[in-house]
Amino acid sequence: MTSRPSILAPLIFGVVVTAVLIWLGFWQLDRMSEKSAQLAEIQAGIEGAPVALPARVDPSMKYLPVILSGRTTGDEILVLSGTHDAGGGYNVISAFETEDGRRVMLDRGFVDQDHRRTPRPPVELLVSGNLHWPDDRTSATPEPDPATGIWFARDVPAMAQKLGTEPVLVVVSGVTGDAQGVMPIPVSITGIPNNHLSYAVQWFLFAATCAGMTAWLIWRIRRRTY
């Protein structure tokens, strides 16, 4: 006499796996809420009232709004960049001497291909912006091109060494004075990913698939039994 297959083992397995997948989906929804709160906090910090550049600067001050008065030196780095409207171009990273004698870097913003070689001699500026330590480099990022002087990512320590400044970068949001055709591109949270909703949807779809397969397997087993 042939024994009848039991539905208990696949039922327990299917319920447990489905429950775990559903839990993972809700966990991702919680992470989405946490990340949204973090982004809102960052945005509030970016939009805060600017302060004088602190005497000591470190990456914990990322996004701190500051205001600087001084003069560009004429020394600059061009970093390959682009915008949705203007297409390809460069971010202009300038050495900047403050009124109190410090030498820092300004990410002044964007110039298009046609204005790459436009002279940008020293100029007096009052700028507002945000301290930033951009994470542009990856393992695939090329080294700066010695022939053209073009950089392919913003690297604060390396750029500071090249320009002879403190390892301090201010991304300009506003300029009083001659911007010399450079369009500021303020710091934004738009590049910070918050993909947890899509992850949650994936886990819930996996859970639905697991539940459906479990139901189908039990149906097959019961059909064979009877």
Residue pairs with C-beta under 8 A, 6 or more apart in sequence:
4 225
5 221
5 224
5 225
6 221
7 218
7 221
7 222
10 214
10 217
10 218
10 221
11 214
11 218
13 214
14 210
14 211
14 213
14 214
14 215
14 217
14 218
15 214
17 210
17 214
18 207
18 210
18 211
18 214
21 203
21 204
21 206
21 207
21 210
22 203
22 204
22 207
24 203
25 200
25 201
25 203
25 204
25 207
26 200
28 196
28 197
28 199
28 200
28 203
29 196
29 197
29 200
31 196
31 199
32 194
32 196
32 197
32 200
35 194
35 196
36 194
39 189
39 192
39 194
42 63
42 189
42 192
43 189
45 63
45 64
45 65
46 63
46 65
46 130
46 186
46 187
46 188
46 189
47 65
48 65
49 65
50 65
50 66
50 67
50 128
50 129
51 64
51 65
51 66
51 67
52 66
52 67
53 66
53 67
53 68
53 98
53 102
53 104
53 168
53 170
54 61
54 64
54 66
57 131
57 166
57 168
59 133
61 131
62 131
62 132
62 133
63 130
63 131
63 132
63 187
64 130
64 131
65 128
65 129
65 130
65 173
66 128
66 129
66 130
66 131
66 170
67 126
67 127
67 128
68 96
68 98
68 104
68 106
68 125
68 126
68 127
68 128
68 129
68 170
69 98
69 99
69 125
69 126
69 127
70 96
70 97
70 98
70 99
70 124
70 125
71 96
71 97
71 122
71 123
71 124
71 125
72 94
72 95
72 96
72 97
72 106
72 120
72 122
72 123
72 125
73 94
73 95
73 96
73 97
73 103
73 122
74 95
74 120
74 121
74 122
75 94
75 95
75 163
75 164
76 92
76 93
76 94
76 95
76 120
76 163
77 92
77 93
77 149
77 151
77 159
77 162
77 163
78 90
78 91
78 92
78 93
78 111
78 116
78 149
78 150
78 151
79 90
79 91
79 93
79 136
79 150
79 151
79 152
79 153
79 154
80 88
80 90
80 150
80 151
80 152
81 88
81 89
81 90
81 91
81 110
82 88
82 89
83 89
83 110
83 185
86 110
86 112
86 183
87 112
87 113
88 112
88 113
89 110
89 111
89 112
89 113
89 115
89 116
90 110
90 111
90 113
90 116
90 150
91 107
91 108
91 109
91 110
91 154
91 185
92 107
92 108
92 109
92 110
92 111
92 120
92 182
93 105
93 106
93 107
93 108
93 151
93 154
93 159
93 163
93 169
94 105
94 106
94 108
94 120
95 103
95 104
95 105
95 163
95 164
95 165
96 103
96 104
96 105
96 106
96 125
96 127
96 165
96 170
97 103
98 104
102 166
103 164
103 165
103 166
104 165
104 166
104 168
104 169
104 170
105 156
105 159
105 160
105 163
105 165
105 166
105 168
105 169
105 170
106 127
106 129
106 169
106 170
106 172
107 129
107 132
107 154
107 169
107 170
107 171
107 172
107 185
108 172
108 175
108 179
108 182
108 184
109 172
109 179
109 182
109 183
109 184
109 185
110 182
110 183
110 185
111 118
111 181
111 182
111 183
115 181
118 180
118 181
120 180
120 182
123 177
123 178
123 180
124 177
125 175
125 176
125 177
125 178
125 179
126 175
126 176
126 177
127 170
127 172
127 174
127 175
127 176
128 172
128 173
128 174
129 170
129 171
129 172
129 173
129 174
129 184
129 186
129 187
130 170
130 171
130 173
130 186
130 187
131 168
131 169
131 170
131 171
132 169
132 170
132 171
132 187
133 156
133 169
134 153
134 154
134 156
134 169
136 153
136 154
136 155
137 153
137 155
138 153
141 152
141 153
142 152
143 152
144 150
144 151
144 152
145 151
145 152
151 159
154 169
156 167
156 168
156 169
157 167
159 165
159 169
160 166
160 167
160 168
160 169
171 185
171 186
171 187
172 184
172 186
173 184
173 186
173 187
174 184
175 184
